[in-house]
């Protein structure tokens, strides 16, 4: 599976290649043109920017805690309907754990009630949330991708002024 350089989603199938960037669809390719602004930035400067953002502060609690792109997983089921998803938030570990615990409780209460997928997806989402709660000391690849996109959008705003 490949990862889209704009939206960060994994996908199967053909990628839309534009230079050294890969996109999952034409909409991401169009919006991802902003990433080309990063081509002129030295890799060391980009790594320094990511390290600075990783060092905090948390955008949720504003405490000077290291931040990362933390995933959270949920599932909702009702008889023959089951829906599940994961989302990423840039937060400190404490704020992320609170959100992951809320989603874990939601999965426990609302995930089991669909046939057959509720019984299959709920344990997967529960385990995924538990694993996501483990602390990590280095920036995740998802965090690096989100930080690069944020920097590219900032550069685009400066260019358009």
N, C-alpha and C positions, 0 to 999 in steps of 0.2 A: 504494500500500500504506500501511496505517496502522500505528501502533505502540501496543501496549497500555501504558497508564499504570502498570500494576502489574508485569507480568512483563517488559516491554520487548521482547517478541517482535513481529516484524512479521507481519501477517496480511492476508488478502484477504477481502472480504465485508463483512457488516454488523457494525458496532460496537455494543456495548451502551453506551449513553450514560447517564451518571449525573452530572448537573450539567455541569461543563466537563471531566470525565474521560471517557476512552474505554477500554473493556476488550474483550479478545478473546473472553471467555466468561463465564459466570455465576460460575464459581469465582474468577476474577480480580476480578470486580466485588465479590464478597463480601469477599475478602481486601483489596481496594483501598479499602474504606471508611475505612481508617486514613489515607489521603491527605487526607481532608477536614480533618484536624487542621492541615494546612499552610495552609488558607484564611485563617486569622487571623494569619499571619506575614507581615510586610512583605517585599516582593520583595528589597529591599536586604539585609535580615537573612538571607534564604535564600541570596542570592549570596555573602554574607560567609562563611556556613557552608560552602558548596561550595568556596570559595577556600581556607579553612582546612584542609579535608580534603585538597584537591588538593596542598597544600604538604607533605604527608607527616606522619609517617614511613611507610615501606612496611610493610604488615602481614606481608610474607613475610620480608624480611631485616632489618627494623627500622632501616634506615639512613634518614637524613633526606633522602630523595630525593622529588621530586614524584611523585604517583601518579595513575593514570587507570584507566579500565576498558578493559583491553587484550583484544582478541579473539584467539583461537587456533583454528585449523581443522585437522580431521583427517578421514581417510577410511580405511576398511578394506574390502577386497574378497576374496572367495573364490569362484571359478568363477561362480555365478549370484547370489551374495549380495553386495551393496554397501551399506555404511552410512557416512554422513558426518554431521558436526555441527560446530558452532562453540560455543565457550564464552567467557565473559567473566570475568576476574579483576581485582580492584582490586590493582594492584601498581605498583612503579616500573618504568621502562623496562628496566632491566638484568634484573630477575627475569622480566618478561614476555618479553623476547627469549630467555631460556633456555628457557622453556616453549614458545614458538613454534618454536624450533629443534628441540626434541624432537618436537613434532608434525609438523614438516616432514620430519624423518628418518623418522618413522613412516609418513607418507604415501608417501615414496619407496620404503620397503621393503614396505609392505602394501597400497598403494592400487591397484596396477595389475592385480591378479589376477582381477578380475571382468569378465564380458562382459555387456553392452556398457558398463555405467556406470563401471567402474573406469578405463577409458581416457578417459572424458569428465570425470568428477568430479575425478580426481587432479590434472590440471593446474590446474583451477580452484582447488582447495584449496591447492596449492603457491603459486600466484600470490597468493592471498588472504593467506597467511601472510607472504610476502615484503613485501607492501604494508603489512601490519599491523606489521611491524618498523620501519617508518620512524618517526622521533621526531616527537612532537607537543608543542607548548608550552602549548596551551590545553586546558582540560577538555573531553572529548568530550560529546556529547549523552547518550550512554549512561551516562557517569559522573555527569552531572548528575541523570539519572533515578534511578540507584541511590542517590545521596547523599540525594536528597529522600525516597525510600522509607525509608532508614535513619533519617533524622531523624524521620519520621512514626512509625516503630516505637518509637523512643526516647520520643517524646511520649506515645504510647499506654501505654507501661509506666509512665510517671509518673502518668498519669491513673488507671490501674487500681490504684495503690498505696493 
